[in-house]
Amino acid sequence: MTECMLWNHEIVERKPENALVSFEDRGYQFGDGVYEVIRIYDGKFHVLDWHLDRLFYSMEQLAIRPPFTRTEIKELLKRLVAQNNFTADGKLYLQVTRGMQPRDHVYDEELDAIFYATVNKFDQPLEKWENGVRVTLQEDIRWLRCDIKSLNLLGNVLARTKAQRNGFYEPLFYRDGMVRECGASNFYMIKDGTIHTHPANNYILGGITRKKVIKLASELDIPVVEEMFSVEELQEADECFLTATPMEVVPVTHIDENQVGSHTVGPVTRQLQQYYRKRVYDDLE
Ligand SMILES: Cc1ncc(COP(=O)(O)O)c(C=O)c1O
């Protein structure tokens, strides 16, 4: 654990008594807030601007008043890493809640948002990168604004817990017969050399890793189709993989009890995974 944390505009010693939350914080009462998880490599942030774009988008969609400017939060996050002398690989967690108010669904427009950030060491998931993971199909019971990175994650919490209790790494959500994404990652299938993934709309979170993978695939001349595909079409996949900030590119070997394609880990997935590994060091600040 690191020694300092960001609590509103100050860097304080990382102790619970230094960052007390009121029982009337709307994040506590309603999950009324947003968050980001940003990967750190060698003490530097990966694609920080893309994460801040999404954070400001999430706040705007929920009409949360940003408690900082983009320049201010960048400076604060960099100071946090520096003050922790953090030069390792890790993850930054940043959350913003709408603020404090006597409990009422209807929010006051003038609230001062409350935020904190912590930095944690993160070991590379070598075993998952090498051997892949299993996912299990589950009906998507989440709300219809999955594009907002909201704190309100009950649908994901229930689904991921059920999946992991049953020996799967992730639930693979479907809605109306169409494959959407996983509980905390985006999902892709490869068919005849083309990558298929759900369009970035309200049914999924527009992943930052997804955005980078699409860019890298184009550099490798691997076609990407951002269109929905059905659970039936998924059965014909040659390869599958998932992406998320902490995990990068992880092969999916099984969907429920069925092996994907004829390889344990397919060649296109491996190529992309290795290229992604190499290219994370290009976008650090
Ligand atoms: C539901 C969901 N989809 C996709 C992702 C992947 O997003 P990113 O690549 O920005 O980490 C996440 C990450 O937490 C997620 O929670």
The ligand as an SDF file (V2000), in Angstrom:
LIG
                    3D

 16 16  0  0  0  0  0  0  0  0999 V2000
  -18.0560   -3.0780  -17.6070 C   0  0  0  0  0  0  0  0  0  0  0  0
  -16.6790   -2.7790  -18.0980 C   0  0  0  0  0  0  0  0  0  0  0  0
  -16.4270   -2.9010  -19.4030 N   0  0  0  0  0  0  0  0  0  0  0  0
  -15.1970   -2.6660  -19.9080 C   0  0  0  0  0  0  0  0  0  0  0  0
  -14.1450   -2.2940  -19.0810 C   0  0  0  0  0  0  0  0  0  0  0  0
  -12.7840   -2.0390  -19.6690 C   0  0  0  0  0  0  0  0  0  0  0  0
  -12.5000   -0.6690  -19.7080 O   0  0  0  0  0  0  0  0  0  0  0  0
  -11.0140   -0.1260  -19.7000 P   0  0  0  0  0  0  0  0  0  0  0  0
  -10.3020   -0.7520  -20.8370 O   0  0  0  0  0  0  0  0  0  0  0  0
  -11.1620    1.3360  -19.8320 O   0  0  0  0  0  0  0  0  0  0  0  0
  -10.4130   -0.5340  -18.3740 O   0  0  0  0  0  0  0  0  0  0  0  0
  -14.3700   -2.1390  -17.7120 C   0  0  0  0  0  0  0  0  0  0  0  0
  -13.2760   -1.7310  -16.8320 C   0  0  0  0  0  0  0  0  0  0  0  0
  -13.4010   -1.6360  -15.6550 O   0  0  0  0  0  0  0  0  0  0  0  0
  -15.6680   -2.3850  -17.2100 C   0  0  0  0  0  0  0  0  0  0  0  0
  -15.9400   -2.2520  -15.8960 O   0  0  0  0  0  0  0  0  0  0  0  0
  1  2  1  0
  2  3  1  0
  2 15  2  0
  3  4  2  0
  4  5  1  0
  5  6  1  0
  5 12  2  0
  6  7  1  0
  7  8  1  0
  8  9  2  0
  8 10  1  0
  8 11  1  0
 12 13  1  0
 12 15  1  0
 13 14  2  0
 15 16  1  0
M  END
$$$$
